[in-house]
Amino acid sequence: MGTTGLLLATLAGICVACSSVSVKMLKNDLSSFETTFYRGIMNTTVIYSYLLVTGKGSLLHGIDKNTLIKALFRGVMFVASVALVASVNQNMPLGDASALIGSNTIMTGFLGIFILKEKWHLPEILISIVCWGGIVLISRPPFLMGNTEGAVVDDSAHRFFYSMLAMCSVVTSSLTMLFARKIGNRLDAGRLVLISEVVSTVCCFCIIQSSQGGVHWPSENA
């Protein structure tokens, strides 16, 4: 079982890396919300097809109000996380973006103290402090380190701005995982993910319609 888990985790990491590269390639053709919208359509179609095949196609059957509210909140955090990650991947070097976004394990442990009432022991706290120090070195905030790149100030401000967006994505991503735990066995994983994808797709469509006047297809050269 442990070997299977490690294999799945490795495959998930490869898929995330491929997704990040794809988002980077779409930088000049699609906004982060359009990228998230198309992603949501694809994922919703695949997951709902799976649920139909497995006989779990009734999305809201047997879900109580409290669980539904938590699932919808998780969906909002999910769309915020995906859109922020897409924006960061489009505007930062992928290595730096991945390092910052990968710190969500630290944030998840910290927020878990308050949301799940889990304990955080001293070794975990010390390791987290070291990791956060690494994040500061990567993001190089201008108010602490000045213009460390030897470039124009706008370049440093641009880097810091998207570093902060990356940290916002870390918080929303952590909340997404924590609320999946909080919901627990009251809702199966397939329907929980589907609710998140539906909320993601609808939210992105509304934002795109109001801010960009509609969704457009990526060009053939994208």
Phi, psi and omega in degrees: 000319179296319179296319178298318179298317179296320179297315179295321178296320178295316178297321178297319178298320178295318179297318179296319179297316178297320178297318180297318179296318180297318178297319179299321180292335181268007188310313188273000185241330181230143174284168181297326180287326176292320176300316179293324180296310180295322177299318181295319179299313181298312182294320179299316180298313183294313184292318180294323176299318178298316181294324177296317181295323183270005177077026180239034186288345179281105191295316187255007183296124175077011181265124178281165187300316182297317178294320180297318179298316179296321179293321178292320177299317177300323178296319178295316177297325180296312181294323177297318180297312182296317180294319179294317179298318179298317180295317180294316179297329180283337190239004177228157171304136187300325180298313179294316181299317181295321179295318180292312181294329180292351179282006181297338177296324177294311181296323179298317178297319181292310181291334178299334177299320185269324185274318182255358180061035178272155181271147177240112186274164185304313179302322179293322179295315181295317178298320180296321178297317178298317180296319178296326174299320176297323179296319178297319180295325179286313185286333178048063181300130184298332181287346176257319188245358182068202180274083187282349184270353181069021181245189179293156183298325181302326180295317179293318179295322178299314181297316182294320180300313181285337172293321177292324175297323178298319179291327174295321178294328177296317180295312182294322178296319179296318178296324177300314181290319182294322180284336171295319176293320183294323177291322175062222184276004180289345179213129182291156188300320182299311181289327177297314179294320180297317177301317179298318181292321178295314177300317179300312183295315181295314180300314181296320179299315180297318180295318180294318180297320184280329185259333184239355178080006178141162180273141175236154179284146174295148181289165181295336182269002184290000000 
